[in-house]
Amino acid sequence: MRRTPTPINRYGQGRSRILRILLVDDDPALRELLRTTFEVADVDVTEAASAAEARRAIVAQRPSVIVLDVQMPVESGLDFCRDLKASPETRDIPVILLTGSEGGTDSAAKRAGAEAFLRKPFSPLELLSVAERLAGGLYGVPFRASKKQPNKPGEELLLYARDLRHMLELERGQRQLLQSAYMETVSALASALESKDTGTRAHSQRVQNYACALAAAVDDREVTDDITTQYGFLLHDVGKIGIPDGILQKAGPLSPAERRRMQTHTVLGEAMLSGVAFLQGEGLRIVRSHHERWDGRGYPDGLAKTDIPRGARIFAVADSLDAMTSNRPYRRALSWDTARQEILGQSRRQFDPDVVEAFLDCEPELRNIKRELAAA
Ligand SMILES: [Fe+2]
């Protein structure tokens, strides 16, 4: 008799309970396969190679469900099932019989009192789903006879492949949920930050949309395929949390000392986010380098041309476009056409010429973004 460690799971502590399966089969390979599969699903599996071993296991710990092979030496699964159903102590434990390829065993399983049966070969997920339903008290579940032709060569492998694909789909869905949760959290942080900085909440959304459109037009897969790029676009100014309000919200021009202090928001932001695992990559580089210039006169590192991370070069155009076309405490917004002229004029000075070209390619889309977000 072999028992897996008791998992703490959705059947586990507190309101729910553990699903305990007693697996009775004389085939050690099948037991191993099922135990490994069920462990992934956090099910407590006890194995028994015979009816005698299974009886001892039931006394040691009552299972939620018994999965029982029909064909076993000494005492068959059918005999053992009848015996279990005849005893007041065990008759309430649901039994799933695993039947072989011979005809007639399905009705024999019913007569023996089993709650369900599955024909070999079966899908482990199908077995798990029947076990979960029976353990949940739905004992009126109709018998589930597989319509599959049993023992077709390779069918068991196909069933496992199908299960694997199903699990991968579930896992992918979970990952997407997690990513959108990250994104919502980061967006909320960016909005909170903006209230402190510019007093508006629309900048981060606009600038992120502009930057995404520009990145698509530049068509650099390293940037567009890196999910952290999006986080970098949203959190580029997170370091401003460490800049005093008196500087952030000053209506007039900054003094040289104030300007130097303001410029530290790039390295402050990078330091703040450097321990966050899901931001490592292009996103963090955008936070540090979004004020670098193509001609090398930017900050904090004075990088030039292609030494500046591509995501930061793309973002610089998006950020300037939004800054110029938005009202600021010390000036009114410039017209789109004036901003456009300024961006073209800064090609090879402040901005990467490839990104300026991409700006021209996707300008109608950028105008749409501004219109749509203004109307929202
Ligand atoms: Fe900035």
Residues whose N, C-alpha, C, O or C-beta is under 5 A from the ligand:
A	BS01	LIG	H236 D237
